[in-house]
């Protein structure tokens, strides 16, 4: 029988945000694929998980995917984790899932941590219909993407890094309008977790008034 590849979510902040099942799967796997073995090593040591680690990241995922498929065919059970959150959601994992689906091999994704869900819930903005767009294109296609999102009359969820947040907020004002309501969440599940809500101009003023750190989630009310 072939093995199973498990996509295992890991904490986006607090190390206690692990499920019992996730810990068990990591302890039972033949080996664990990690985006960064040093980062994952901290989590695995915390839960006393001692398994062989193999690097799996954006620069080697094509090569490693084929190796994983062969190992699965040989009956090995493998766990895939990233530095934080759910593999495949703005992290390596999609190519692996596509290849395994094409080979008709078994894979399972455990439910668990992902940054945009808590940010969406605490935003207080409509969440019955939303578009998760991840990170905007860094340069080419960025304006086109913003125009497309502004045309969608649904709540929009974006990821952004601290060093680009001011530019992105200004672009939201330009493409979505000055009356747009926005929620900004950062450091989710960490000690200094913070959410700021208001008009886009209020968020621009807030962002410029301090140095924001940590991954940022923007929730945009585009229903007006």
C-alpha positions in Angstrom: 0.0 0.0 0.0 1.1 3.5 -0.7 1.7 6.0 2.1 -0.1 9.2 3.0 1.1 12.8 2.8 -0.2 14.9 5.6 -0.4 18.7 5.3 0.0 19.7 9.0 -0.7 23.3 10.1 1.7 24.8 12.6 1.2 27.8 15.0 1.4 31.3 13.4 2.4 32.6 16.8 1.7 30.9 20.1 3.3 27.5 20.2 0.2 26.1 22.1 -1.9 26.5 18.9 -1.3 22.9 17.9 -3.9 20.2 17.8 -3.5 16.8 19.5 -3.9 15.1 16.1 -1.2 17.3 14.5 1.3 16.4 17.2 0.5 12.7 16.8 0.9 12.8 13.0 4.3 14.4 13.3 5.4 11.8 15.8 4.2 9.0 13.6 5.5 10.2 10.2 8.5 8.5 8.6 9.9 12.0 8.1 8.9 15.6 8.1 9.3 18.1 5.2 10.1 21.6 6.6 10.3 25.0 4.9 13.1 25.9 7.3 14.5 23.1 9.5 15.9 25.6 12.0 12.5 27.3 12.4 10.6 24.1 12.6 13.2 22.6 15.0 12.0 25.0 17.7 8.4 23.7 17.5 9.4 20.1 17.2 11.7 20.3 20.2 8.9 22.0 22.2 6.7 18.9 21.6 9.5 16.4 21.9 9.2 15.3 18.3 12.3 13.6 17.0 11.9 12.7 13.3 14.2 13.0 10.3 13.7 16.5 8.7 14.1 17.3 5.0 14.0 20.8 3.5 11.1 21.6 1.2 10.9 25.2 0.0 10.3 27.4 -3.0 13.7 26.7 -4.4 13.7 22.9 -4.4 10.0 22.0 -4.4 10.0 20.6 -8.0 12.9 18.3 -7.2 11.6 17.2 -3.8 8.1 16.6 -5.0 9.2 13.8 -7.2 11.2 12.2 -4.4 8.2 12.4 -2.1 6.0 10.7 -4.7 8.4 7.9 -4.9 8.5 7.6 -1.1 4.7 7.5 -0.9 4.6 4.8 -3.5 7.0 2.8 -1.3 4.6 3.1 1.6 6.1 5.9 3.7 3.9 8.3 5.6 5.2 11.9 5.3 4.2 15.2 7.0 4.6 18.6 5.4 4.9 21.7 7.5 5.9 25.3 6.8 7.3 28.0 9.1 3.8 28.9 10.2 0.2 28.3 9.2 -1.3 25.8 6.7 1.0 24.5 3.9 -0.2 25.7 0.5 -1.8 28.9 1.8 0.7 31.5 0.7 3.3 28.9 1.5 4.9 26.0 -0.4 2.5 23.1 -0.8 0.4 23.7 -3.9 2.8 22.0 -6.3 3.0 19.0 -4.0 -0.8 18.7 -3.7 -1.3 19.0 -7.5 1.4 16.3 -8.2 -0.1 13.9 -5.7 -3.6 14.4 -7.0 -2.3 13.7 -10.5 -0.7 10.5 -9.3 -3.9 9.5 -7.5 -2.0 9.1 -4.2 -3.6 9.8 -0.8 -3.1 13.1 1.1 -4.9 14.7 4.0 -4.8 18.3 5.2 -5.4 18.7 8.9 -7.5 21.7 10.1 -5.5 24.3 12.0 -3.9 27.7 12.1 -4.2 30.1 9.2 -3.7 33.9 9.6 -6.6 35.3 7.6 -9.4 33.5 9.4 -9.0 35.1 12.8 -8.3 38.4 11.1 -11.5 38.2 9.1 -13.6 37.2 12.2 -12.4 40.1 14.4 -12.6 42.6 11.6 -16.3 43.1 12.3 -16.7 43.3 8.5 -19.1 41.1 6.5 -17.6 37.6 6.1 -20.4 35.6 4.5 -18.7 36.1 1.2 -15.1 37.1 0.8 -12.1 36.8 -1.5 -8.7 35.8 -0.1 -6.1 37.2 -2.5 -3.0 36.5 -0.5 0.0 38.7 -1.3 -0.4 41.2 -4.1 2.1 41.0 -7.0 5.2 42.9 -5.9 5.5 44.9 -9.1 4.3 43.6 -12.5 0.5 43.1 -12.4 0.0 44.8 -9.1 -2.2 47.6 -10.4 -4.2 45.2 -12.6 -4.8 43.0 -9.6 -6.0 45.9 -7.5 -8.4 47.0 -10.2 -9.8 43.5 -10.4 -10.3 43.3 -6.7 -11.9 46.7 -6.5 -14.5 45.5 -9.0 -15.5 42.6 -6.7 -18.4 43.6 -4.4 -17.2 41.3 -1.6 -15.0 41.5 1.4 -11.3 41.3 0.3 -8.6 39.8 2.4 -4.9 40.5 1.7 -1.5 39.6 3.3 1.1 42.2 3.4 4.7 42.7 4.8 5.6 45.5 7.2 7.9 47.3 4.7 5.2 47.5 2.0 2.2 48.3 4.2 2.2 52.1 3.8 2.3 51.8 0.0 -0.4 49.2 -0.1 -2.8 51.2 2.1 -2.3 54.2 -0.2 -3.1 52.1 -3.2 -6.3 50.7 -1.5 -7.3 54.3 -1.0 -6.7 55.1 -4.7 -8.4 52.0 -6.1 -11.1 51.3 -3.6 -12.1 54.9 -2.5 -11.6 57.2 0.4 -14.7 55.9 2.3 -13.5 52.3 2.3 -13.6 50.6 5.7 -10.5 48.5 6.5 -9.3 46.3 9.4 -5.6 45.7 9.9 -4.5 42.8 12.1 -0.9 41.8 12.9 1.1 39.5 15.2 -2.0 37.2 15.4 -1.8 34.8 18.4 1.4 36.4 19.6 2.0 38.6 22.7 1.5 41.9 20.9 -1.5 40.9 18.8 -3.2 44.0 17.5 -6.2 44.9 15.3 -7.0 48.4 14.1 -10.3 49.2 12.3 -11.4 52.4 10.6 -11.6 54.2 7.3 -8.7 53.7 4.9 -7.4 57.2 5.8 -7.4 56.4 9.5 -5.5 53.2 8.8 -2.9 55.2 6.7 -2.5 57.6 9.6 -2.1 54.7 12.1 0.4 52.9 10.0 2.5 56.0 9.5 2.5 56.9 13.2 4.4 53.7 14.2 6.7 51.0 12.9 4.5 47.9 12.3 6.1 44.5 12.7 5.0 41.0 11.9 2.9 39.6 9.1 -0.1 41.8 8.4 -3.6 40.8 7.3 -5.8 43.5 5.7 -9.6 43.0 5.5 -11.3 45.4 3.1 -15.0 46.2 3.1 -15.7 46.5 -0.6 -19.5 46.1 -0.4 -20.4 49.8 -0.5 
